[in-house]
Amino acid sequence: MHSAFQVIAVVSVFFLIAAILVFCLKTHPGFRVPEIATPHSNSTMLKTRVTKHLSQSIAINKQNSRPHPGFLIIETVCNIWFTVEIFIRFISCPSKVRYFKTPVNVIDLVATLTFYLDLLLTTFGTTADLEFFSLIRIMRLFKLTQHSSGLKILMHTFRASGKELMLLVFFLVLGIVIFASLVYYAERIEVNPQNQFKSIPLGLWWAIVTMTTIGYGDMTPHTYLGRIIGSVCALAGVLTIALPVPVIVSNFEMFYSHTQARSKMPKKRRDVLSPEQVKVHPARRHHGSREVQPLLAVHPSGPRNSKIF
């Protein structure tokens, strides 16, 4: 039975990767075939203009080309598998309400429904453009968390580090607004014909790129005061991003150690706390120490103060 579950998981991952690859490759010009459309009425010409406008917004020229027909066959096969998988999971789920409360299940259901809706409209010759809504299909990548222990550890780490991440976002937003305002006025103090900071909202883009040390170079200060502000902005960004890193790494090590300890246990003894049930006790965090100590917690079906490891 265990081997059968593994085979189903491998097949599910295969169809998931195939669907994502098709979604990406069908937008490449090398995998599109020319399409010659002859307008028969003014309404058709109007729809063609609207479709062209929407297509240009997502960098696909649908007026002159369309995806290769083979992609539709692959997508249909993949979505048939996803439909069967959704149906089986819904039937076997003990709590139907909890099933729809799971974000991954909702994403999978909506992505599958958008495919069938797009296929139905295309079959009846409707020219409605639903490719923008089809972007939710790329969110199926989150289904990999059900099959990868590493991704589960990462998700639990981010969940446990939620307060630190919110604090990071707060300081980043604060710094972005401050430095965008400073560089805007700094570039206007001196005579600067090459001034690229026409407004503070444009400065927000420059500030976030500088604080995250990406530095595209599309916007640069040209005055001495502006360059000084840019230097301080880059240094402040490095320090701000580095502050919550130790806490996030500590949480990752905790969940990773817990997962490794569970994997080394016999199968009969793995009825212990799952990673999402682990809670960090403040007294057990030792600064500068990498020693992993047993964590004490209460198992729902076990005695109090039983050890996880």
TORKOL-4160 file (C-alpha; in steps of 0.2 Angstrom, whole numbers, padded with zeros to 4 digits, m for minus):
309
<pt num="1" X="0000" Y="0000" Z="0000"/>
<pt num="2" X="0014" Y="0012" Z="0004"/>
<pt num="3" X="0022" Y="0009" Z="m0013"/>
<pt num="4" X="0006" Y="0012" Z="m0022"/>
<pt num="5" X="0005" Y="0029" Z="m0013"/>
<pt num="6" X="0023" Y="0033" Z="m0018"/>
<pt num="7" X="0018" Y="0029" Z="m0036"/>
<pt num="8" X="0003" Y="0040" Z="m0036"/>
<pt num="9" X="0013" Y="0054" Z="m0028"/>
<pt num="10" X="0027" Y="0052" Z="m0042"/>
<pt num="11" X="0013" Y="0053" Z="m0056"/>
<pt num="12" X="0005" Y="0068" Z="m0048"/>
<pt num="13" X="0022" Y="0077" Z="m0048"/>
<pt num="14" X="0025" Y="0072" Z="m0066"/>
<pt num="15" X="0008" Y="0079" Z="m0072"/>
<pt num="16" X="0011" Y="0095" Z="m0061"/>
<pt num="17" X="0028" Y="0098" Z="m0069"/>
<pt num="18" X="0021" Y="0094" Z="m0087"/>
<pt num="19" X="0007" Y="0107" Z="m0084"/>
<pt num="20" X="0018" Y="0120" Z="m0078"/>
<pt num="21" X="0031" Y="0117" Z="m0093"/>
<pt num="22" X="0016" Y="0118" Z="m0105"/>
<pt num="23" X="0010" Y="0134" Z="m0098"/>
<pt num="24" X="0027" Y="0142" Z="m0100"/>
<pt num="25" X="0032" Y="0135" Z="m0117"/>
<pt num="26" X="0016" Y="0139" Z="m0126"/>
<pt num="27" X="0020" Y="0158" Z="m0124"/>
<pt num="28" X="0037" Y="0156" Z="m0133"/>
<pt num="29" X="0037" Y="0161" Z="m0152"/>
<pt num="30" X="0046" Y="0145" Z="m0157"/>
<pt num="31" X="0031" Y="0134" Z="m0151"/>
<pt num="32" X="0017" Y="0144" Z="m0159"/>
<pt num="33" X="0010" Y="0142" Z="m0176"/>
<pt num="34" X="0003" Y="0156" Z="m0187"/>
<pt num="35" X="m0015" Y="0159" Z="m0187"/>
<pt num="36" X="m0024" Y="0169" Z="m0201"/>
<pt num="37" X="m0040" Y="0176" Z="m0196"/>
<pt num="38" X="m0052" Y="0185" Z="m0208"/>
<pt num="39" X="m0064" Y="0198" Z="m0200"/>
<pt num="40" X="m0082" Y="0195" Z="m0205"/>
<pt num="41" X="m0090" Y="0210" Z="m0196"/>
<pt num="42" X="m0087" Y="0226" Z="m0187"/>
<pt num="43" X="m0090" Y="0218" Z="m0170"/>
<pt num="44" X="m0076" Y="0205" Z="m0175"/>
<pt num="45" X="m0064" Y="0218" Z="m0179"/>
<pt num="46" X="m0068" Y="0227" Z="m0163"/>
<pt num="47" X="m0065" Y="0211" Z="m0153"/>
<pt num="48" X="m0049" Y="0209" Z="m0163"/>
<pt num="49" X="m0043" Y="0226" Z="m0157"/>
<pt num="50" X="m0048" Y="0222" Z="m0139"/>
<pt num="51" X="m0039" Y="0205" Z="m0140"/>
<pt num="52" X="m0023" Y="0213" Z="m0147"/>
<pt num="53" X="m0023" Y="0225" Z="m0133"/>
<pt num="54" X="m0025" Y="0212" Z="m0120"/>
<pt num="55" X="m0012" Y="0201" Z="m0128"/>
<pt num="56" X="0001" Y="0215" Z="m0129"/>
<pt num="57" X="m0001" Y="0217" Z="m0110"/>
<pt num="58" X="0005" Y="0199" Z="m0107"/>
<pt num="59" X="0018" Y="0199" Z="m0121"/>
<pt num="60" X="0009" Y="0187" Z="m0133"/>
<pt num="61" X="0003" Y="0191" Z="m0151"/>
<pt num="62" X="m0012" Y="0181" Z="m0152"/>
<pt num="63" X="m0018" Y="0190" Z="m0168"/>
<pt num="64" X="m0005" Y="0182" Z="m0179"/>
<pt num="65" X="m0001" Y="0166" Z="m0169"/>
<pt num="66" X="m0008" Y="0153" Z="m0157"/>
<pt num="67" X="0000" Y="0139" Z="m0147"/>
<pt num="68" X="0004" Y="0122" Z="m0155"/>
<pt num="69" X="m0011" Y="0110" Z="m0155"/>
<pt num="70" X="0000" Y="0098" Z="m0146"/>
<pt num="71" X="0000" Y="0109" Z="m0130"/>
<pt num="72" X="m0019" Y="0107" Z="m0129"/>
<pt num="73" X="m0018" Y="0088" Z="m0129"/>
<pt num="74" X="m0005" Y="0088" Z="m0115"/>
<pt num="75" X="m0015" Y="0101" Z="m0105"/>
<pt num="76" X="m0031" Y="0091" Z="m0107"/>
<pt num="77" X="m0023" Y="0075" Z="m0101"/>
<pt num="78" X="m0015" Y="0084" Z="m0086"/>
<pt num="79" X="m0031" Y="0092" Z="m0081"/>
<pt num="80" X="m0040" Y="0075" Z="m0082"/>
<pt num="81" X="m0028" Y="0069" Z="m0070"/>
<pt num="82" X="m0030" Y="0084" Z="m0059"/>
<pt num="83" X="m0049" Y="0082" Z="m0060"/>
<pt num="84" X="m0048" Y="0064" Z="m0054"/>
<pt num="85" X="m0036" Y="0068" Z="m0040"/>
<pt num="86" X="m0048" Y="0082" Z="m0034"/>
<pt num="87" X="m0063" Y="0071" Z="m0034"/>
<pt num="88" X="m0054" Y="0057" Z="m0025"/>
<pt num="89" X="m0047" Y="0069" Z="m0012"/>
<pt num="90" X="m0064" Y="0077" Z="m0009"/>
<pt num="91" X="m0073" Y="0060" Z="m0007"/>
<pt num="92" X="m0060" Y="0053" Z="0005"/>
<pt num="93" X="m0058" Y="0069" Z="0015"/>
<pt num="94" X="m0067" Y="0067" Z="0032"/>
<pt num="95" X="m0071" Y="0085" Z="0034"/>
<pt num="96" X="m0077" Y="0093" Z="0018"/>
<pt num="97" X="m0077" Y="0111" Z="0025"/>
<pt num="98" X="m0059" Y="0109" Z="0030"/>
<pt num="99" X="m0055" Y="0103" Z="0012"/>
<pt num="100" X="m0061" Y="0120" Z="0005"/>
<pt num="101" X="m0052" Y="0129" Z="0019"/>
<pt num="102" X="m0035" Y="0123" Z="0013"/>
<pt num="103" X="m0027" Y="0136" Z="0001"/>
<pt num="104" X="m0018" Y="0122" Z="m0010"/>
<pt num="105" X="m0035" Y="0113" Z="m0013"/>
<pt num="106" X="m0044" Y="0130" Z="m0018"/>
<pt num="107" X="m0030" Y="0135" Z="m0030"/>
<pt num="108" X="m0030" Y="0117" Z="m0038"/>
<pt num="109" X="m0049" Y="0118" Z="m0040"/>
<pt num="110" X="m0050" Y="0136" Z="m0047"/>
<pt num="111" X="m0035" Y="0132" Z="m0059"/>
<pt num="112" X="m0044" Y="0116" Z="m0066"/>
<pt num="113" X="m0061" Y="0125" Z="m0068"/>
<pt num="114" X="m0052" Y="0140" Z="m0078"/>
<pt num="115" X="m0045" Y="0127" Z="m0090"/>
<pt num="116" X="m0062" Y="0119" Z="m0093"/>
<pt num="117" X="m0070" Y="0136" Z="m0095"/>
<pt num="118" X="m0057" Y="0141" Z="m0107"/>
<pt num="119" X="m0059" Y="0125" Z="m0117"/>
<pt num="120" X="m0078" Y="0127" Z="m0117"/>
<pt num="121" X="m0077" Y="0145" Z="m0124"/>
<pt num="122" X="m0064" Y="0140" Z="m0137"/>
<pt num="123" X="m0075" Y="0125" Z="m0143"/>
<pt num="124" X="m0090" Y="0136" Z="m0146"/>
<pt num="125" X="m0080" Y="0150" Z="m0155"/>
<pt num="126" X="m0080" Y="0163" Z="m0141"/>
<pt num="127" X="m0066" Y="0175" Z="m0142"/>
<pt num="128" X="m0066" Y="0179" Z="m0124"/>
<pt num="129" X="m0048" Y="0181" Z="m0118"/>
<pt num="130" X="m0046" Y="0171" Z="m0101"/>
<pt num="131" X="m0027" Y="0169" Z="m0102"/>
<pt num="132" X="m0025" Y="0182" Z="m0088"/>
<pt num="133" X="m0036" Y="0172" Z="m0076"/>
<pt num="134" X="m0026" Y="0156" Z="m0082"/>
<pt num="135" X="m0011" Y="0164" Z="m0072"/>
<pt num="136" X="m0018" Y="0155" Z="m0057"/>
<pt num="137" X="m0012" Y="0139" Z="m0065"/>
<pt num="138" X="0006" Y="0143" Z="m0060"/>
<pt num="139" X="0001" Y="0143" Z="m0042"/>
<pt num="140" X="m0001" Y="0124" Z="m0043"/>
<pt num="141" X="0018" Y="0124" Z="m0039"/>
<pt num="142" X="0012" Y="0126" Z="m0021"/>
<pt num="143" X="0006" Y="0108" Z="m0023"/>
<pt num="144" X="0024" Y="0102" Z="m0022"/>
<pt num="145" X="0024" Y="0106" Z="m0003"/>
<pt num="146" X="0013" Y="0090" Z="m0001"/>
<pt num="147" X="0027" Y="0079" Z="m0009"/>
<pt num="148" X="0043" Y="0088" Z="m0003"/>
<pt num="149" X="0048" Y="0088" Z="0015"/>
<pt num="150" X="0061" Y="0102" Z="0011"/>
<pt num="151" X="0047" Y="0113" Z="0005"/>
<pt num="152" X="0036" Y="0109" Z="0021"/>
<pt num="153" X="0051" Y="0114" Z="0032"/>
<pt num="154" X="0052" Y="0130" Z="0023"/>
<pt num="155" X="0034" Y="0134" Z="0024"/>
<pt num="156" X="0034" Y="0130" Z="0043"/>
<pt num="157" X="0049" Y="0141" Z="0045"/>
<pt num="158" X="0041" Y="0156" Z="0037"/>
<pt num="159" X="0025" Y="0153" Z="0047"/>
<pt num="160" X="0035" Y="0153" Z="0063"/>
<pt num="161" X="0045" Y="0168" Z="0058"/>
<pt num="162" X="0029" Y="0178" Z="0053"/>
<pt num="163" X="0032" Y="0192" Z="0066"/>
<pt num="164" X="0050" Y="0194" Z="0061"/>
<pt num="165" X="0046" Y="0195" Z="0043"/>
<pt num="166" X="0032" Y="0208" Z="0046"/>
<pt num="167" X="0045" Y="0218" Z="0056"/>
<pt num="168" X="0056" Y="0217" Z="0041"/>
<pt num="169" X="0043" Y="0223" Z="0029"/>
<pt num="170" X="0039" Y="0237" Z="0040"/>
<pt num="171" X="0057" Y="0244" Z="0041"/>
<pt num="172" X="0059" Y="0241" Z="0022"/>
<pt num="173" X="0043" Y="0252" Z="0019"/>
<pt num="174" X="0049" Y="0265" Z="0031"/>
<pt num="175" X="0066" Y="0266" Z="0023"/>
<pt num="176" X="0059" Y="0266" Z="0005"/>
<pt num="177" X="0048" Y="0281" Z="0009"/>
<pt num="178" X="0061" Y="0291" Z="0018"/>
<pt num="179" X="0075" Y="0288" Z="0005"/>
<pt num="180" X="0064" Y="0291" Z="m0010"/>
<pt num="181" X="0059" Y="0308" Z="m0003"/>
<pt num="182" X="0076" Y="0312" Z="0002"/>
<pt num="183" X="0083" Y="0308" Z="m0016"/>
<pt num="184" X="0069" Y="0317" Z="m0024"/>
<pt num="185" X="0073" Y="0334" Z="m0016"/>
<pt num="186" X="0092" Y="0331" Z="m0016"/>
<pt num="187" X="0091" Y="0330" Z="m0035"/>
<pt num="188" X="0082" Y="0346" Z="m0036"/>
<pt num="189" X="0093" Y="0357" Z="m0025"/>
<pt num="190" X="0107" Y="0358" Z="m0038"/>
<pt num="191" X="0106" Y="0362" Z="m0057"/>
<pt num="192" X="0103" Y="0344" Z="m0064"/>
<pt num="193" X="0097" Y="0343" Z="m0082"/>
<pt num="194" X="0099" Y="0324" Z="m0081"/>
<pt num="195" X="0087" Y="0322" Z="m0066"/>
<pt num="196" X="0077" Y="0306" Z="m0067"/>
<pt num="197" X="0068" Y="0308" Z="m0051"/>
<pt num="198" X="0053" Y="0317" Z="m0058"/>
<pt num="199" X="0042" Y="0312" Z="m0043"/>
<pt num="200" X="0043" Y="0303" Z="m0026"/>
<pt num="201" X="0033" Y="0288" Z="m0033"/>
<pt num="202" X="0047" Y="0285" Z="m0046"/>
<pt num="203" X="0059" Y="0287" Z="m0031"/>
<pt num="204" X="0051" Y="0273" Z="m0022"/>
<pt num="205" X="0056" Y="0261" Z="m0036"/>
<pt num="206" X="0074" Y="0267" Z="m0035"/>
<pt num="207" X="0074" Y="0265" Z="m0016"/>
<pt num="208" X="0067" Y="0248" Z="m0016"/>
<pt num="209" X="0080" Y="0242" Z="m0029"/>
<pt num="210" X="0094" Y="0250" Z="m0020"/>
<pt num="211" X="0089" Y="0244" Z="m0002"/>
<pt num="212" X="0088" Y="0226" Z="m0009"/>
<pt num="213" X="0105" Y="0228" Z="m0017"/>
<pt num="214" X="0098" Y="0224" Z="m0034"/>
<pt num="215" X="0103" Y="0240" Z="m0043"/>
<pt num="216" X="0096" Y="0239" Z="m0060"/>
<pt num="217" X="0104" Y="0255" Z="m0065"/>
<pt num="218" X="0089" Y="0262" Z="m0074"/>
<pt num="219" X="0088" Y="0277" Z="m0062"/>
<pt num="220" X="0104" Y="0284" Z="m0054"/>
<pt num="221" X="0107" Y="0300" Z="m0044"/>
<pt num="222" X="0119" Y="0313" Z="m0052"/>
<pt num="223" X="0121" Y="0326" Z="m0039"/>
<pt num="224" X="0134" Y="0324" Z="m0024"/>
<pt num="225" X="0120" Y="0325" Z="m0011"/>
<pt num="226" X="0110" Y="0312" Z="m0021"/>
<pt num="227" X="0124" Y="0300" Z="m0022"/>
<pt num="228" X="0128" Y="0301" Z="m0003"/>
<pt num="229" X="0109" Y="0297" Z="0000"/>
<pt num="230" X="0110" Y="0283" Z="m0012"/>
<pt num="231" X="0126" Y="0276" Z="m0002"/>
<pt num="232" X="0117" Y="0277" Z="0014"/>
<pt num="233" X="0101" Y="0269" Z="0007"/>
<pt num="234" X="0111" Y="0254" Z="0001"/>
<pt num="235" X="0120" Y="0252" Z="0018"/>
<pt num="236" X="0103" Y="0254" Z="0027"/>
<pt num="237" X="0095" Y="0241" Z="0016"/>
<pt num="238" X="0109" Y="0228" Z="0020"/>
<pt num="239" X="0108" Y="0231" Z="0038"/>
<pt num="240" X="0089" Y="0230" Z="0038"/>
<pt num="241" X="0088" Y="0214" Z="0028"/>
<pt num="242" X="0101" Y="0206" Z="0039"/>
<pt num="243" X="0093" Y="0209" Z="0056"/>
<pt num="244" X="0079" Y="0195" Z="0055"/>
<pt num="245" X="0090" Y="0182" Z="0047"/>
<pt num="246" X="0097" Y="0174" Z="0063"/>
<pt num="247" X="0079" Y="0171" Z="0069"/>
<pt num="248" X="0074" Y="0163" Z="0053"/>
<pt num="249" X="0089" Y="0152" Z="0052"/>
<pt num="250" X="0086" Y="0146" Z="0070"/>
<pt num="251" X="0068" Y="0142" Z="0066"/>
<pt num="252" X="0074" Y="0132" Z="0050"/>
<pt num="253" X="0087" Y="0122" Z="0060"/>
<pt num="254" X="0074" Y="0118" Z="0073"/>
<pt num="255" X="0061" Y="0111" Z="0060"/>
<pt num="256" X="0075" Y="0103" Z="0050"/>
<pt num="257" X="0082" Y="0094" Z="0066"/>
<pt num="258" X="0064" Y="0088" Z="0070"/>
<pt num="259" X="0061" Y="0081" Z="0053"/>
<pt num="260" X="0078" Y="0072" Z="0053"/>
<pt num="261" X="0074" Y="0065" Z="0070"/>
<pt num="262" X="0057" Y="0058" Z="0064"/>
<pt num="263" X="0064" Y="0051" Z="0049"/>
<pt num="264" X="0077" Y="0040" Z="0059"/>
<pt num="265" X="0064" Y="0033" Z="0070"/>
<pt num="266" X="0055" Y="0017" Z="0067"/>
<pt num="267" X="0039" Y="0018" Z="0058"/>
<pt num="268" X="0029" Y="0012" Z="0073"/>
<pt num="269" X="0037" Y="0026" Z="0084"/>
<pt num="270" X="0033" Y="0041" Z="0072"/>
<pt num="271" X="0017" Y="0045" Z="0081"/>
<pt num="272" X="0025" Y="0061" Z="0088"/>
<pt num="273" X="0022" Y="0079" Z="0085"/>
<pt num="274" X="0022" Y="0085" Z="0067"/>
<pt num="275" X="0032" Y="0100" Z="0062"/>
<pt num="276" X="0017" Y="0112" Z="0063"/>
<pt num="277" X="0014" Y="0107" Z="0081"/>
<pt num="278" X="0031" Y="0111" Z="0086"/>
<pt num="279" X="0032" Y="0128" Z="0097"/>
<pt num="280" X="0048" Y="0136" Z="0101"/>
<pt num="281" X="0051" Y="0139" Z="0120"/>
<pt num="282" X="0060" Y="0155" Z="0123"/>
<pt num="283" X="0070" Y="0148" Z="0137"/>
<pt num="284" X="0077" Y="0135" Z="0126"/>
<pt num="285" X="0085" Y="0147" Z="0114"/>
<pt num="286" X="0104" Y="0148" Z="0118"/>
<pt num="287" X="0112" Y="0163" Z="0109"/>
<pt num="288" X="0128" Y="0158" Z="0100"/>
<pt num="289" X="0125" Y="0139" Z="0103"/>
<pt num="290" X="0121" Y="0127" Z="0089"/>
<pt num="291" X="0117" Y="0113" Z="0101"/>
<pt num="292" X="0100" Y="0105" Z="0098"/>
<pt num="293" X="0091" Y="0100" Z="0114"/>
<pt num="294" X="0076" Y="0089" Z="0115"/>
<pt num="295" X="0060" Y="0100" Z="0115"/>
<pt num="296" X="0046" Y="0096" Z="0127"/>
<pt num="297" X="0028" Y="0097" Z="0121"/>
<pt num="298" X="0011" Y="0088" Z="0123"/>
<pt num="299" X="0006" Y="0076" Z="0111"/>
<pt num="300" X="m0013" Y="0076" Z="0108"/>
<pt num="301" X="m0014" Y="0057" Z="0111"/>
<pt num="302" X="0001" Y="0055" Z="0123"/>
<pt num="303" X="0006" Y="0060" Z="0141"/>
<pt num="304" X="0011" Y="0077" Z="0146"/>
<pt num="305" X="0029" Y="0083" Z="0144"/>
<pt num="306" X="0033" Y="0069" Z="0132"/>
<pt num="307" X="0049" Y="0072" Z="0122"/>
<pt num="308" X="0048" Y="0075" Z="0103"/>
<pt num="309" X="0064" Y="0067" Z="0099"/>
